[in-house]
Amino acid sequence: MTLIQKLANIHSDKISNMRKAILYYATITILFIQACNAQKSEQPKISEQEVARVLKTLSADDMRGRNAMKPEDISKAADFISDEFKTAGLAFLKGNDSYQQSFLLKTSIPKSGELYVNGIKMAEGNYIVSSAKEHVTLSDMPTIVKIKKGDDFFAKYSELSASKEDVLVQIDESFKTSFERLKAYLSNGNMEIGDANSPTIIYLLSNLNVEKIDLNFENKVSKIPMFNVVGILPGKSKPNEYVVFSGHYDHLGVIDAVNQDSIANGADDDASGTTAVIELAKYFVAKNDNERTLIFVAFTAEEIGGYGSQYFSKQLNPDEVVAMFNIEMIGKTSKFGKNNAFITGYERSDFGKILQKNLKGTGFRFYPDPYPEQNLFYRSDNATLAKLGVPAHTISSDQIDTDKLYHSVGDEFETVDVKNITEIIKAIAISSGSIVSGQDTPTRVTGVE
């Protein structure tokens, strides 16, 4: 081989190596761009404009504060949410012929009556009757339970209020002040779902040795129509495993006026959570890859005792509910700053750890509840399902210890941060991914009372 041929071969090899290098770096560049685009495409398409539209509609004055006890007011919000679920493409819950899950709430307000103990008529200020019956008559001696001097009054009351039989609760006269507080509370009436008749409980402030009673009492009984709004997205491979996304859409309604404003709009509490449920429904329908069945529900009557979630929980087998994302008050930046929220009952399951794992690299973080003294885990609709063992947690960002707009006429659209709401919705969409897909199953909750 001549020197010229050798030089030509070396030159050819150099060109070949250059071509290989160019091809290698071009390939790396293309893969990098594709990865970036893939990462970008994975970001949930949830717009601030849509969040603002839904939130503004739900918290508008013409919604009249969404009082669950006034069907003529709250029905407008229920209809709006139903329309949003229809537009999203959700199906009805099995057994329903619409998105509205209807039930009756029976209210019994004490009206008048007489109580005789050992033949002596008791003063009205010394007793209160808690019963769901319209006419209460009692002459046979019920079980007598005493709250004695030195007892924990309200702990005993809490225990006795769950009684399954008629009870006479005899309260030591040293608890006069506590009894008066209890009487004021119970005078607002008794509530229960449907036509079940709870037992009659007589609370008597007296140190008498009770041997005989005679009670005749009247309650004003009403049945008020209630409606959750529920839609489902059937699962592909695990249709009988359910993931719930929820928020409550009721609020306080029309209350005492402040500066001529009497409508408690409830923008943060909890139009923000309901908006999140609607936007998540749209997101998952469009994504169309959920292996488990997703249930989207806007609860009614949270503000008066969680009756909407109580009714809802009785329509499902709790053992089939894998997780519950309850969303409550996400309209303001949390105490930890931007791009985060907290989870109530974080320590009760590994729900929060799963969510945080799925958020790796996003810059968003879920914290444990920073307000344990507020008992927030028990103060929203998650508590009903958590009691049944479901890993049911509430996601929030509210600074509840300093929030001056909470339960006021000042909780309006203009006071919430739409961007904060949007970012939390996106974080929930991403963090729930492995649960929705069936890859992760949070541990069950125990010990909730």
Summary of the structure (lengths in Angstrom):
residues: 449
radius of gyration: 29.1
end to end distance: 92.3
largest distance: 133.2
contacts: 1453
relative contact order: 0.14
helix: 38%
strand: 27%
